[in-house]
Amino acid sequence: MVLQYKLKSETRWKDYKGKSKLKYSTKKYDFRLLNEKKTKILVNKGNYEKIMKRFRQIEFFKHK
């Protein structure tokens, strides 16, 4: 899965490299989750906590 982010005022999505690479706090960004090939949006725009919760759920069931 690929996690992407953008500032709420921007239109272009970027691949997420980690919290340390962000200029501002995660509250100023929108996040989304895509499949590996970036062809399907698994979770559309949301806040960091919501996206990471869904990411962990998918990972848990993928390895079960």
N, C-alpha and C positions, 0 to 999 in steps of 0.2 A: 504494500500500500504506500501511497505517496501523500504526504501532508503538504498542503500549499497554504500560503497566506498572502494578504494584501492589506494595506492601510484602508480604512473605511472610505476614504475620499478617492482612492485610486481605482483603476479598472483592470489593471494587469496583475495576474496571479504569479507568484514566485514560489519555488520549492523551499520548504522550511528546512533550515540548517541547524536550528537549535535556538533556545532562548537567548543565549549569549550574543547571537548575531543580530538580534532585533534592536533597533534604535530606541523604541518606546516600550511601554508595558504591553502585555498581551491584550489588554482591554481595548486598545486603540486599533486592533487588527481584526479582520475577518479570516476565518480558517475554513478549509474544506478538505475532504478526504477522497482520493481517487484510487482506482485499482492500479496495479503495477504498470500496465501499458498506457495509462492515462486516457483510456477510452470511455470509462464509465465513472460517473460521480457516485460514490458510495454514501457520502453525507454532504449535503449542500451547505451553503454558508451558515456559520454559527460561531459561537464563542469558543475559546480554547478549551475550557473545562468540558463542554458538551462534546466536542470533537474527540478529545482524548478519552473520554468515557466510552464512546462508541468504538474507538480504535482498540481499546483494551478488551471489549466484549468480543469483537471480531477475532482478535488474536487468541483469546481463550478458547473459543469454539473451533478455531482452525487447528489447534494442537490437541484437541480432545480426542 
